[in-house]
Amino acid sequence: MRLFKSFRVLFFLLFLSFTFKATAQQTGFSENQKALLREALRAAVSTEKNLPDYNELKDKKKIYLLDKMIFLDNMDAPAYYMPKEVVPEFENVKFELISEKDLKNKKKNQDILYLRLAQINEPDQEYAVVHMLAQWRLGKKSKKKGFTYRESKGYSMLFKKTEKGWEFQKVVNLFMNLLDQPK
């Protein structure tokens, strides 16, 4: 019985550690997180244009950005929904914040490439990593041809805090986006 109680305590502590990590962004965006979001989007589609599927974007001046942010390291953690007021606009690119429901209702015939971000952890040092994914919503034409999935990629970007703010350093990881695509 004593062993059972020890395991209960251990699992409770483990649960708390995952819960704390999973709720790190549930209360909104800090100034650091807003700046990282802005600089990640800027590097991806405005200045560096280093988004792996950048050339696949049909309209490079108006880009869909999914409001649902996920944890890549804990897919069972609750998602955080990005509020419209934190979405930046650039001179040459505007983002349309879109929900999964709205995405399903957009231009049913055409495939749509949109951006999705993993939740941005509050940085506790001078370096931070932001994960961004390109993702497809298949249109009727592709489905009619028999396609069920369209390959897309994600990547991790390294940022450093300088006197000017957060600055893009380099892409540190490129990976296949294996998340479910909306039907």
Backbone hydrogen bonds, N-H to C=O, Kabsch-Sander energy under -0.5 kcal/mol:
donor,donor_aa,acceptor,acceptor_aa,energy
5,K,1,M,-2.0
6,S,2,R,-2.0
7,F,3,L,-2.2
8,R,4,F,-2.2
9,V,5,K,-2.3
10,L,6,S,-2.5
11,F,7,F,-3.1
12,F,8,R,-2.2
13,L,9,V,-2.5
14,L,10,L,-2.4
15,F,11,F,-2.7
16,L,12,F,-2.4
17,S,13,L,-2.2
18,F,14,L,-2.0
19,T,15,F,-2.6
20,F,16,L,-2.8
21,K,17,S,-1.8
22,A,18,F,-2.6
23,T,19,T,-1.6
24,A,21,K,-1.2
26,Q,23,T,-1.1
28,G,25,Q,-1.5
34,K,30,S,-2.3
35,A,31,E,-2.3
36,L,32,N,-2.5
37,L,33,Q,-2.5
38,R,34,K,-2.5
39,E,35,A,-2.6
40,A,36,L,-2.5
41,L,37,L,-2.4
42,R,38,R,-2.4
43,A,39,E,-2.5
44,A,40,A,-2.1
45,V,41,L,-2.2
46,S,42,R,-2.2
47,T,42,R,-2.6
49,K,42,R,-0.5
49,K,43,A,-0.8
50,N,43,A,-1.7
51,L,44,A,-1.8
54,Y,51,L,-2.3
56,E,53,D,-1.7
57,L,54,Y,-1.6
60,K,58,K,-0.5
63,I,94,K,-2.6
65,L,96,E,-2.5
66,L,115,L,-3.1
67,D,98,I,-2.5
69,M,67,D,-0.7
69,M,80,Y,-3.5
70,I,117,L,-1.0
72,L,70,I,-0.6
77,A,74,N,-1.8
80,Y,69,M,-2.2
82,M,67,D,-3.4
82,M,80,Y,-0.6
86,V,83,P,-1.5
87,V,84,K,-1.5
90,F,93,V,-2.5
94,K,61,K,-2.8
96,E,63,I,-2.7
97,L,95,F,-0.7
98,I,65,L,-2.6
103,L,99,S,-2.4
104,K,100,E,-1.7
105,N,101,K,-0.9
106,K,102,D,-0.7
106,K,103,L,-0.8
110,Q,107,K,-0.9
112,I,137,R,-2.4
114,Y,112,I,-0.5
114,Y,135,Q,-2.9
115,L,64,Y,-2.6
116,R,133,L,-2.4
118,A,131,H,-2.3
119,Q,70,I,-2.7
121,N,119,Q,-0.7
128,A,159,F,-2.2
130,V,157,M,-2.1
132,M,155,Y,-2.7
133,L,116,R,-3.4
134,A,153,K,-2.7
135,Q,114,Y,-2.5
137,R,112,I,-2.2
138,L,136,W,-0.5
138,L,182,P,-0.5
140,K,108,K,-3.3
141,K,109,N,-1.4
143,K,139,G,-2.1
144,K,140,K,-2.7
145,K,141,K,-1.3
146,G,143,K,-1.3
147,F,142,S,-2.3
154,G,175,F,-3.3
155,Y,132,M,-2.8
156,S,173,N,-2.6
157,M,130,V,-2.9
158,L,170,K,-3.0
159,F,128,A,-3.0
160,K,167,E,-2.5
161,K,126,E,-3.2
162,T,160,K,-0.6
162,T,165,G,-2.9
165,G,162,T,-0.8
167,E,160,K,-2.5
169,Q,158,L,-3.1
170,K,158,L,-1.0
172,V,156,S,-2.6
172,V,170,K,-0.5
173,N,156,S,-1.2
175,F,154,G,-2.8
177,N,152,S,-2.6
178,L,176,M,-0.9
